[in-house]
Amino acid sequence: MRGLLLVFSVLSSILTHDAQAQLATVDPESIVPLPCKFDMETPAPDVPPEMARFHGAWVGTWHDDRHILVVERVKPDGHASVVFAQADSAFYNMNREWWRDQATIADGVLTMTGFRTFRYAFDGQDRLYLTAALKSGGVTSGILVRTDAARLAAGDRPIDWPWPGERAWIPHLSVRTPDGARPILLEATFYPPAGPDPAPLAIFTHGSDVGRNQLRTWSFSTEAHWLRDNGFAVLAVMRRGRGRSEGINGEEDFGRDHEGSLIDVSAGIAQAIEDLESAIAFYGRPEFQSPKSIGNPNAIPIQISADPNDAEVQEIGAFLRVLNALENIRSSINVAERGRTMASEADAHDLHRRKGERGQRQCEDCGTPDSVESPI
């Protein structure tokens, strides 16, 4: 019996050690595959500097998912050889993959065409602003920053991927952590005004989702850049329990029918209002004011009633129902548009042409699996 206990003890120790040695579960949406090596060529002296500056590796986000662009060659006539890579996206129904393609550089913009038209333009010394337009006219956007191509090829990935705006954490006015030690924090993305003068603040918040999409953080990059170009500062707020915001999702209290559609928001509307009130109050905090002040630092936070029978609250409730419907429509359109586009004859031919150069779940050059994240 002692022998059995000893064997069991040793076996348990081995299994425990192996379990501790295992890597933590990796979010599949954090993996961006790449070829095992890049065919980098330094731009020749006759390549115009405004074109040559695109050369190199870039990491960031596209429609809030991970994205990598590597510009391997730039020719004097503006033609460029690139590697395009993206992560899995459950929301947009896209798989992680990479492929080599051709792009053109003209008037300070690198352009790729295919199932979308991608345009990359400089938004600072080592920062690219990306817009991607569907043939139907829908536009998404993102941001990338320069990084080291050799380390990317070796498998390194950022721990914190570049984000379109400035990360902000908003202390809640009324909800505290379970131990009562501090207010819960709401995740937000801040876009400062483009100019030095005070600017009005536009506050964005999201619609309603179910399942995994509740953990998705929205930057509202496309909308924020348009507002910023038109004189606004922008604050995109994730309400409690959504994205990386702390607390319990108040939408769990919304009344829904058997299909999941909203039918009664009165139980949860007060919580949504409290979250927005917290964002409005945070806007006036002195520590939030940057050198490019977004308004009067002595501004008094706007107060909103939490009474579900209040006319203003009912209007906000109606707005949230519309926002939820639009969110569901947008999701359906994105999936349908991608399906129709990828099924077109032109894109089928394009995919066939790229077949030998595309990498998906495995690196085709050397047979190694996708790399997991490690610090850059």
C-alpha positions in Angstrom: 0.0 0.0 0.0 2.9 2.3 0.8 4.4 1.6 -2.6 1.1 2.5 -4.3 0.9 5.7 -2.3 4.5 6.6 -3.1 3.9 6.0 -6.8 0.7 8.0 -6.7 2.6 10.8 -4.9 5.4 10.9 -7.4 3.0 10.8 -10.4 0.9 13.6 -8.9 4.1 15.6 -8.4 5.1 15.1 -12.1 1.6 16.0 -13.4 1.5 19.1 -11.2 5.0 20.2 -12.4 4.0 19.6 -16.0 0.7 21.5 -15.5 2.6 24.4 -14.0 5.1 24.4 -16.9 2.3 24.7 -19.5 1.6 28.1 -21.0 -1.6 29.8 -20.0 -4.4 29.5 -22.5 -3.7 31.8 -25.5 -6.6 33.9 -26.9 -6.8 32.8 -30.6 -7.6 36.4 -31.6 -4.1 37.4 -30.3 -2.2 35.2 -32.7 -1.0 36.8 -36.0 0.8 34.3 -38.3 3.7 35.4 -40.5 6.2 33.7 -42.9 9.3 32.3 -41.3 11.4 35.0 -43.0 11.0 38.2 -44.9 12.7 39.1 -48.2 13.7 42.6 -47.1 15.5 44.9 -49.6 16.8 48.3 -48.6 15.3 51.0 -50.9 17.7 52.1 -53.6 19.0 55.7 -53.5 16.7 56.8 -56.3 13.6 55.8 -54.3 11.9 59.1 -53.2 12.2 59.5 -49.4 8.4 59.9 -49.0 8.0 56.4 -50.6 11.1 54.8 -48.9 9.8 55.7 -45.4 7.0 53.0 -45.8 9.7 50.3 -45.9 9.8 48.1 -42.8 7.5 46.3 -40.4 4.4 47.7 -38.8 2.2 46.3 -36.0 -1.2 47.5 -34.8 -4.9 47.0 -35.2 -7.5 47.0 -37.9 -11.2 47.3 -36.9 -9.9 46.6 -33.4 -8.3 43.3 -34.3 -4.6 42.5 -34.5 -2.9 43.4 -37.8 0.7 43.3 -39.2 2.0 44.9 -42.4 5.6 44.3 -43.7 6.8 46.3 -46.6 9.6 44.2 -48.0 10.6 46.3 -51.1 9.8 49.7 -52.5 10.7 50.6 -56.1 11.3 54.1 -57.6 8.0 53.9 -59.6 6.0 53.5 -56.3 5.4 49.7 -56.6 5.9 47.9 -53.3 6.0 44.2 -52.2 4.2 43.6 -48.9 3.2 40.9 -46.5 -0.3 41.4 -45.0 -1.3 39.4 -41.9 -4.3 39.4 -39.6 -5.6 37.6 -36.5 -8.8 35.6 -36.0 -11.9 37.8 -35.6 -15.1 36.2 -34.3 -17.0 39.3 -34.8 -16.1 39.8 -38.5 -16.0 36.0 -39.2 -12.4 36.2 -40.4 -9.6 33.6 -39.9 -6.0 34.4 -39.1 -3.8 34.3 -42.2 -1.0 36.0 -44.1 -0.2 36.5 -47.7 2.2 38.4 -50.0 0.8 41.0 -52.3 1.6 44.1 -54.4 0.9 47.7 -53.4 1.4 51.1 -54.9 2.6 54.3 -53.2 1.5 57.7 -54.5 0.8 61.0 -52.8 1.9 59.8 -49.4 -0.5 56.8 -49.4 0.3 53.1 -49.7 -2.7 51.3 -51.4 -3.6 47.6 -51.6 -6.6 46.4 -53.6 -8.5 43.2 -53.3 -11.7 42.2 -51.4 -11.1 45.6 -49.7 -9.1 48.7 -50.6 -6.5 49.3 -47.9 -4.9 52.7 -47.6 -2.0 53.5 -45.2 -1.0 57.1 -44.6 1.5 58.5 -42.0 -0.1 59.9 -38.8 3.2 60.9 -37.2 6.9 59.9 -37.7 6.5 56.2 -37.2 2.8 55.7 -37.1 0.4 54.7 -39.9 -3.4 55.4 -40.1 -5.2 52.7 -42.0 -8.6 52.8 -43.7 -10.2 49.8 -45.4 -13.1 50.3 -47.7 -15.5 47.6 -48.9 -16.7 47.8 -52.5 -20.1 48.7 -51.0 -18.6 51.8 -49.4 -18.3 50.6 -45.8 -15.2 51.8 -44.1 -13.2 50.5 -41.1 -9.9 51.8 -39.8 -6.9 51.1 -37.6 -3.4 52.2 -36.5 0.0 50.7 -36.8 3.5 51.6 -35.4 6.9 50.7 -36.7 8.7 47.7 -35.2 11.6 45.4 -35.9 11.1 42.9 -38.8 13.7 40.4 -37.7 12.1 40.0 -34.3 8.6 39.6 -35.9 10.0 36.8 -38.1 11.5 35.2 -35.1 8.1 35.0 -33.5 8.0 38.0 -31.2 4.7 39.8 -30.8 3.7 42.8 -28.7 2.2 42.2 -25.2 0.1 45.4 -25.6 -0.7 46.0 -29.2 -0.9 49.6 -30.4 -4.3 51.2 -30.0 -6.0 53.9 -32.1 -6.4 56.4 -29.2 -5.2 57.0 -25.7 -6.3 54.5 -23.1 -8.3 56.0 -20.2 -9.8 54.5 -17.1 -12.8 56.2 -15.6 -13.6 55.9 -11.9 -17.3 55.2 -11.4 -19.4 57.7 -9.5 -21.4 55.2 -7.4 -20.3 51.6 -8.0 -17.4 50.2 -6.0 -15.4 47.0 -6.0 -16.8 44.1 -3.9 -14.5 45.0 -1.0 -15.5 48.6 -1.1 -11.9 49.7 -1.4 -12.3 51.8 -4.6 -14.6 52.7 -7.4 -14.8 50.2 -10.3 -13.0 51.5 -13.4 -14.6 51.9 -16.9 -12.4 51.4 -19.9 -12.3 54.2 -22.4 -10.4 55.5 -25.4 -9.6 59.2 -25.6 -8.9 61.1 -28.8 -7.5 64.6 -28.0 -8.5 67.5 -30.3 -6.4 68.1 -33.4 -5.7 71.7 -32.5 -4.4 73.6 -29.4 -7.7 75.3 -28.6 -10.5 74.0 -26.3 -12.9 71.7 -28.1 -16.3 70.1 -27.4 -16.2 66.5 -26.2 -18.2 63.8 -28.0 -18.8 60.7 -25.9 -19.4 57.4 -27.7 -20.8 54.2 -26.2 -21.6 50.9 -27.7 -24.8 48.9 -28.4 -25.8 45.5 -27.0 -24.1 42.2 -27.8 -24.3 38.6 -26.4 -21.6 36.0 -25.7 -18.0 36.6 -26.5 -18.6 40.0 -28.2 -19.4 41.4 -24.7 -15.7 41.2 -24.0 -14.7 43.1 -27.1 -13.4 46.6 -26.7 -14.6 49.2 -29.3 -12.3 52.1 -30.2 -14.8 53.8 -32.6 -11.6 54.8 -34.5 -13.3 55.6 -37.8 -16.0 57.8 -36.2 -13.5 59.4 -33.8 -11.1 60.5 -36.6 -14.0 62.1 -38.5 -15.1 64.0 -35.4 -11.5 64.9 -34.6 -11.0 66.3 -38.0 -14.1 68.4 -37.5 -13.1 70.0 -34.2 -14.1 67.5 -31.5 -12.3 65.6 -28.8 -13.7 62.1 -28.5 -14.2 59.7 -25.5 -15.3 56.1 -26.4 -16.7 54.4 -23.2 -17.2 50.8 -22.5 -20.0 50.4 -20.0 -19.6 48.2 -16.9 -18.9 44.5 -17.6 -18.1 45.2 -21.2 -14.7 45.1 -22.8 -12.2 45.4 -20.0 -14.5 47.6 -17.8 -15.0 46.3 -14.3 -18.3 45.5 -12.8 -21.3 43.4 -13.8 -22.9 44.0 -17.2 -26.1 45.9 -16.5 -27.6 44.7 -19.7 -28.2 41.3 -18.0 -31.1 43.1 -16.3 -32.7 44.1 -19.6 -35.9 42.3 -20.5 -35.6 40.2 -23.7 -37.9 37.9 -25.7 -37.2 34.3 -26.4 -35.0 35.3 -29.4 -32.9 37.6 -27.3 -34.2 40.9 -28.7 -34.6 43.8 -26.2 -38.2 44.4 -25.2 -37.7 46.2 -21.9 -34.7 48.3 -20.8 -36.3 49.9 -17.8 -34.5 47.6 -15.3 -31.1 48.3 -16.7 -31.4 51.8 -18.0 -30.4 53.4 -14.7 -27.1 51.5 -14.7 -26.3 52.7 -18.2 -27.1 56.3 -17.2 -24.8 56.0 -14.2 -22.0 54.8 -16.4 -22.4 57.7 -18.9 -22.7 60.1 -15.9 -19.4 58.9 -14.7 -17.8 59.6 -18.1 -19.3 63.1 -18.2 -18.1 63.8 -14.7 -14.6 62.5 -15.5 -14.5 64.9 -18.5 -14.4 67.8 -16.0 -11.7 66.4 -13.7 -8.5 68.5 -13.6 -6.2 65.5 -14.0 -8.0 64.6 -17.2 -7.3 68.0 -18.7 -4.4 67.8 -21.1 -2.3 70.6 -22.5 -4.8 70.6 -25.3 -7.7 71.4 -23.0 -10.9 69.8 -24.1 -13.1 72.3 -22.3 -13.7 74.3 -19.2 -11.9 72.6 -16.3 -14.5 74.1 -14.0 -17.4 72.5 -15.9 -20.2 71.1 -13.7 -21.0 67.4 -14.6 -24.4 67.0 -16.2 -26.9 65.3 -14.0 -29.4 62.7 -15.4 -32.3 61.4 -13.6 -32.4 57.6 -12.8 -36.2 57.6 -12.6 -37.4 55.2 -15.4 -40.6 57.3 -15.8 -38.6 60.5 -16.4 -39.1 61.7 -20.0 -35.4 62.2 -20.6 -34.7 58.6 -19.4 -37.3 57.2 -21.7 -35.7 59.0 -24.6 -32.3 57.5 -23.7 -34.0 54.1 -23.5 -35.4 54.5 -26.9 -32.0 55.6 -28.2 -30.3 52.5 -26.7 -32.9 50.3 -28.4 -32.2 51.9 -31.7 -28.4 51.6 -31.0 -28.9 47.9 -30.3 -30.8 47.3 -33.5 -28.2 49.2 -35.5 -25.4 47.1 -33.9 -27.2 43.9 -34.9 -27.8 45.2 -38.4 -24.2 46.2 -38.8 -23.0 42.8 -37.7 -25.2 41.1 -40.2 -24.2 43.4 -43.0 -20.5 42.8 -42.3 -20.8 39.1 -42.5 -23.0 39.2 -45.6 -20.8 41.7 -47.4 -17.7 39.6 -46.8 -19.5 36.4 -48.0 -20.6 38.1 -51.2 -17.3 39.7 -51.9 -15.2 36.6 -51.3 -17.5 34.6 -53.6 -17.1 37.0 -56.5 -15.2 35.8 -59.6 -12.6 38.5 -59.3 -11.7 37.7 -55.7 -11.8 33.9 -56.4 -9.2 34.5 -59.2 -7.2 36.7 -56.8 -7.2 34.1 -54.1 -6.1 31.4 -56.6 -3.2 33.6 -57.7 -2.0 33.9 -54.1 -2.6 30.3 -53.2 1.1 29.3 -53.1 2.0 32.3 -51.0 -0.6 32.3 -48.3 0.0 31.1 -44.7 -2.9 30.3 -42.4 -2.8 28.0 -39.4 0.7 26.9 -40.3 3.8 28.5 -41.7 4.1 27.0 -45.2 7.8 28.0 -45.6 9.1 25.8 -42.7 6.1 23.9 -41.3 6.3 25.6 -37.9 3.1 26.5 -36.0 1.8 30.0 -35.4 3.8 31.9 -32.8 2.2 33.0 -29.6 2.7 36.4 -28.1 6.1 37.4 -26.6 7.4 40.9 -25.7 8.7 43.3 -28.4 
